[in-house]
Amino acid sequence: MNTLSFNINNGRTMKLIQRSHDGSILIHIEDSNGHIETIPDNEAFIDAGDMVMLINYFRNCKNGTEKSDYIK
């Protein structure tokens, strides 16, 4: 199992968990007390192909190919 972990707002932690190569990514958010935020399945899992598209979109926004008010 592979995990990326990030501190986010309000003392929470976001973990992106992938159980196998090219597998879906699970979004896991917990607060500072270890309570896990409930996320509907249709939002909690990112298909591997969608993750690749998200990263490509991010890179294109950063290099100016795409425009986004959120990614600068």
Summary of the structure (lengths in Angstrom):
residues: 72
radius of gyration: 14.0
end to end distance: 31.5
largest distance: 41.1
contacts: 142
relative contact order: 0.14
helix: 32%
strand: 29%
